[in-house]
Amino acid sequence: MPDYYRTLYRLTRPLLFRLDPERAHDRALGGLQRFRHLVPRQVVSAPVEVMGLTFTNPVGLAAGMDKNGDYLDGLGRLGFGFIELGTVTPRPQPGNPKPRLFRLPEAQALINRMGFNNRGMAYLLAQVARRRYAGIVGINIGKQATTPLDHAVDDYLSGLEQAYPLADYVTINISSPNTQGLRELQQQHALAGLLRPLKEAQTRLSDQYGRYVPLVVKVAPDLDAAAIDGIAGVLLAENMDGLIATNTTASRVGVTRLPHATQTGGLSGAPLTEQATAVVARFRQRLDGQLPIIASGGVMSAADAVAKYQAGAQLVQLYTGLVYHGPALVREVAMALQTTPAASIPTAST
């Protein structure tokens, strides 16, 4: 099966890379969804228990690749242990003007300024309701671009209320660099003010639906040690269920001289690998193992995933790695993590 996916990717990548990146994304995923019954299912069984959920393997798809749930069943055939949809906002919004997605192939990187383009929560939930994919599905929620920061909690509460019945977990995205001011919600006071009402809503919804849906917070890689320590304290104080580290970076280290490097947006891929792993390690120490970490950002190989795991992650997510290395990467990462010893709490630099 891995040979099938390697061959398929080797044949299709040159064609896709001739297209505009966003058009290539739509063509590739649209084809996968349309012809999913012809695509052999890549089965990777390496079960793990995290946040009270059973994942068939620890390799997930990061949010952003399937914002609306349009490709859920097709992506499910690639062997993911979980798929995170979104980011979705309560109402549809177009996102930023095109072009807004750029390849930096020399660095195995992407820059995007998509801006939470999506069809709204009602549309996404309709796709989730008729899915065939049996794995874990997370729903990543954000605020409307037009909603002021001091009312952001209203959008997140609306997203949580709507997503709760169908989501296996819900991610609170406060770390995209492409929604103006959003990262200000990572500051301690603002973060506590956001998470407290969401936690209260989670408790009420758990009673209402008779099921507990974990709440996960997704943070940026562009955090210094003091910011990480402050966020960790808030996550523990507000009894969050998990952390995703990290989103894309505003940094251009390692790509400054490449075409498109000056484009506005978040950088993902290989240039982010070490930075994101360092953030995982710092959070692991500050959380003292009390909160599971999902590592995202620069997972381009099995070795990258193992490094995240050894830094303290329990699960990993892929996105840009799939663009540059294809679906066989899912199995390669899952098999590598299956034989990797559990992490100890690392020593973070002060």
C-alpha atoms as one frame of an Amber mdcrd trajectory, in Angstrom:
protein
   0.000   0.000   0.000   2.709   2.581   0.739   4.196   1.832  -2.705   0.811
   2.624  -4.300   0.691   6.005  -2.588   4.327   6.782  -3.354   3.778   5.990
  -7.043   0.535   7.961  -7.199   2.173  10.966  -5.577   5.257  10.770  -7.785
   3.019  10.893 -10.867   0.664  13.640  -9.721   2.989  16.038  -7.892   4.628
  17.552 -11.028   1.172  18.228 -12.493  -0.183  19.770  -9.307   2.894  21.922
  -8.766   2.325  23.530 -12.176  -0.994  24.899 -10.898  -1.628  27.799  -8.561
  -1.325  26.308  -5.029  -4.939  26.934  -4.003  -6.244  25.552  -7.278  -3.986
  22.509  -6.921  -5.307  21.978  -3.381  -8.916  22.031  -4.606  -8.186  19.765
  -7.591  -6.274  17.181  -5.551  -8.756  16.927  -2.707 -11.742  17.107  -5.021
 -10.372  14.199  -7.022  -9.617  12.214  -3.893 -13.170  12.697  -2.650 -14.802
  11.995  -6.009 -12.841   8.806  -6.693 -12.409   7.672  -3.072 -13.971   4.275
  -3.739 -11.196   3.554  -6.238  -8.446   4.514  -3.793  -7.160   1.633  -1.634
  -7.651   2.281   2.076  -4.358   2.766   3.918  -4.913   1.084   7.281  -2.509
   1.929  10.102  -3.454   0.357  13.433  -1.474   1.714  16.384  -4.175   2.648
  18.921  -3.588   5.337  21.550  -5.804   6.776  24.293  -5.681  10.563  24.634
  -8.228  12.934  26.240 -10.503   9.976  26.902 -10.689   9.234  23.165  -9.394
   6.175  21.305  -7.338   7.099  18.241  -6.629   4.265  15.771  -3.138   5.752
  15.417  -1.471   8.972  16.633  -1.233  10.700  13.226  -3.814  13.333  12.374
  -4.570  15.839   9.651  -4.131  19.424  10.823  -6.890  21.980  10.418  -6.786
  24.073   7.272  -6.631  21.363   4.629 -10.350  20.557   4.819 -12.018  23.699
   6.126 -15.601  22.652   5.337 -15.655  18.861   5.672 -15.973  18.512   1.898
 -13.231  15.888   1.636 -13.645  14.014   4.910 -14.319  10.554   3.504 -11.620
  10.795   0.856  -9.025  11.932   3.379 -10.184   9.180   5.710  -8.907   6.579
   3.252  -5.327   7.812   3.698  -4.933   6.208   7.132  -5.264   9.134   9.531
  -6.055   8.340  13.153  -7.936  11.628  13.347  -8.925  14.519  11.109  -9.354
  18.108  12.248 -11.743  20.210  10.178 -11.856  24.003   9.948 -11.055  26.580
  10.981 -14.788  27.280  10.794 -16.597  30.426  11.879 -20.257  30.689  12.924
 -21.207  32.291   9.589 -19.653  31.918   6.123 -16.864  34.304   5.177 -14.703
  34.604   2.047 -11.329  35.027   3.712  -8.593  37.209   2.281  -8.275  38.122
  -1.416  -6.456  35.744  -3.754  -3.671  34.854  -4.263  -3.277  33.840  -0.626
  -1.313  30.587  -0.710   2.317  30.334  -1.875   4.815  27.494  -2.278   8.478
  27.804  -1.336   9.652  24.429  -2.701  13.347  25.104  -2.087  12.552  25.197
   1.640   9.687  22.645   1.610   7.455  25.391   2.951   4.182  27.207   2.370
   3.022  30.708   3.205  -0.710  31.235   3.579  -2.955  34.155   4.435  -6.245
  32.374   3.845  -8.073  34.287   6.587 -10.521  31.639   7.851 -12.264  31.285
   4.468 -15.113  28.839   5.066 -18.777  28.141   4.380 -19.881  28.461   7.990
 -20.662  26.034  10.772 -24.047  24.876   9.452 -22.492  23.737   6.170 -19.597
  21.940   7.875 -21.893  20.098  10.271 -24.027  18.877   7.376 -20.913  17.258
   5.890 -19.905  15.715   9.221 -23.403  14.319   9.777 -23.232  12.219   6.603
 -19.609  11.092   6.838 -18.544   7.456   6.424 -15.122   8.040   8.020 -15.179
   6.272  11.392 -12.129   7.918  12.965 -11.892  10.797  15.406 -13.059  14.149
  14.015 -12.052  17.438  15.611 -13.679  20.741  14.728 -11.467  23.823  14.856
 -13.403  27.024  15.631 -12.515  30.687  15.176 -14.039  34.144  15.233 -15.432
  36.126  12.314 -13.002  38.642  10.856 -15.539  41.415  11.538 -16.081  40.537
  15.199 -14.190  42.864  17.577 -11.774  41.134  19.960 -13.811  42.165  22.994
 -16.737  40.176  21.561 -14.683  37.219  20.287 -16.013  34.974  23.048 -19.490
  35.212  21.498 -18.257  33.628  18.256 -16.352  30.896  20.094 -19.365  30.101
  22.266 -21.565  29.921  19.172 -19.062  27.621  17.468 -18.819  25.344  20.493
 -22.600  25.165  20.950 -23.121  24.185  17.326 -20.184  21.800  16.992 -20.652
  19.977  20.280 -23.183  17.309  19.186 -21.043  16.044  16.272 -17.432  16.798
  17.229 -15.161  14.320  19.007 -13.125  17.285  20.242 -13.232  21.043  19.635
 -10.145  23.200  19.037 -10.128  26.869  20.001  -7.953  28.596  17.403  -6.469
  31.786  18.855  -3.206  31.628  16.938  -3.745  32.257  13.240  -1.655  35.213
  12.043  -4.208  35.917   9.305  -7.100  37.309  11.374  -6.219  40.762  12.627
  -5.508  40.879  16.365  -6.391  37.228  16.975  -3.093  36.358  18.653  -3.785
  38.967  21.328  -6.165  36.379  22.789  -3.080  34.371  23.822  -2.235  36.987
  26.463  -2.943  35.620  29.945  -5.797  37.895  30.999  -7.537  37.697  27.623
  -7.049  33.935  27.428  -8.539  33.313  30.863 -11.486  35.544  29.986 -12.086
  33.517  26.831 -11.610  30.010  28.215 -13.639  30.358  31.403 -17.041  30.813
  29.704 -16.143  28.134  27.167 -15.403  25.686  29.970 -18.710  26.572  31.630
 -20.493  25.961  28.331 -18.694  22.619  27.939 -19.973  21.502  31.347 -23.544
  22.486  30.490 -23.374  20.841  27.051 -21.911  17.668  28.531 -24.951  17.364
  30.787 -27.298  18.234  27.936 -25.935  15.692  25.455 -24.684  13.036  27.859
 -21.201  13.036  26.351 -17.965  14.857  27.145 -16.280  16.621  24.214 -12.705
  17.740  25.049 -11.653  21.350  24.539  -8.220  21.936  22.973  -6.378  25.250
  22.526  -4.137  25.896  19.499  -1.220  28.292  20.065   1.379  30.033  17.919
   5.063  29.080  17.668   6.065  32.730  18.064   5.972  32.665  21.881   8.835
  33.439  24.230   9.426  31.436  27.410   7.428  33.825  29.608   4.422  33.686
  27.262   4.516  29.883  27.193   4.669  29.727  30.975   1.738  32.133  31.271
  -0.404  30.231  28.763   0.394  26.920  30.459  -0.771  28.332  33.772  -4.080
  29.482  32.272  -4.688  26.142  30.526  -4.262  24.299  33.813  -6.269  26.803
  35.838  -9.184  26.642  33.412  -9.063  22.825  33.138  -8.548  22.621  29.404
  -8.275  19.129  27.942  -5.401  19.514  25.505  -3.037  21.775  23.598  -2.043
  21.972  19.937   1.463  23.341  19.428   1.761  24.954  16.967   0.122  27.059
  14.260   2.140  28.746  11.484   4.895  31.272  12.190   5.273  34.942  11.325
   9.047  34.402  11.172  10.914  34.159   7.882  14.077  32.593   9.271  15.540
  30.218   6.720  13.543  31.517   3.737  14.383  35.219   3.520  16.044  35.062
   0.102  13.493  32.765  -1.545  10.703  33.766  -3.925   7.467  34.629  -2.076
   9.277  34.991   1.264   8.044  38.571   1.562   4.406  37.562   1.201   2.242
  38.300   4.229   0.935  35.244   6.085   1.914  32.276   8.187   4.903  30.131
   7.235   4.622  26.357   7.570   6.765  23.368   6.695  10.424  22.516   7.225
  11.554  25.993   8.410   9.117  25.662  11.336  10.210  22.192  12.480  12.759
  23.021  15.180  10.911  26.077  16.449   7.645  24.158  16.900   9.428  21.245
  18.597  11.070  23.627  21.074   7.632  25.046  21.934   6.317  21.518  22.549
   9.240  20.809  24.884   8.730  23.991  26.894   4.996  23.370  27.252   5.655
  19.759  28.250   7.786  20.878  31.151   5.475  23.681  32.265   2.368  21.500
  32.030   4.202  18.758  33.935   2.410  16.051  31.995  -1.019  17.212  33.208
  -2.270  18.122  29.733  -1.787  16.156  26.492   0.001  17.917  23.643  -0.781
  17.519  19.952   2.293  18.504  17.948   1.790  20.319  14.666   4.212  22.366
  12.616   7.032  21.102  10.435   6.308  17.363  10.552   7.957  16.572   7.233
   9.282  13.085   8.004   9.030  10.214  10.461  12.139  11.572  12.199  10.439
  14.949  12.707   7.442  13.226  14.268   9.640  11.165  16.574  11.361  14.365
  17.732   7.968  15.873  18.578   6.998  12.733  20.455  10.239  12.701  22.399
   9.747  16.395  23.220   6.467  15.520  24.904   3.679  15.158  22.341   1.090
  12.381  22.476  -0.271  12.966  18.959   1.048  14.654  15.814  -0.608  16.411
  12.887   0.423  16.747   9.246  -0.325  19.348   6.600   2.604  20.812   4.654
   4.437  17.483   4.898   1.639  15.926   2.835   2.025  18.590   0.155   5.730
  17.839  -0.281   5.878  14.105   0.508   2.446  12.666  -0.185   0.060  10.303
   1.642   2.667   7.585   2.296   3.962   9.916   5.023   0.932   9.049   7.182
   1.939   5.400   7.482   5.651   6.180   7.811   4.996   8.478  10.770   2.533
   6.133  12.458   4.896   3.177  12.235   7.824   5.227  13.563   5.828   6.460
  16.558   4.655   2.938  17.315   8.234   1.917  18.113   9.329   5.139  19.858
   9.690   5.045  23.672   7.394   7.339  25.654   8.768  10.794  26.386   9.961
  11.984  29.759   9.463  15.595  30.829  12.323  17.491  29.158  14.310  20.288
  30.718  13.353  23.611  29.153  15.860  26.401  28.862  15.222  29.352  31.147
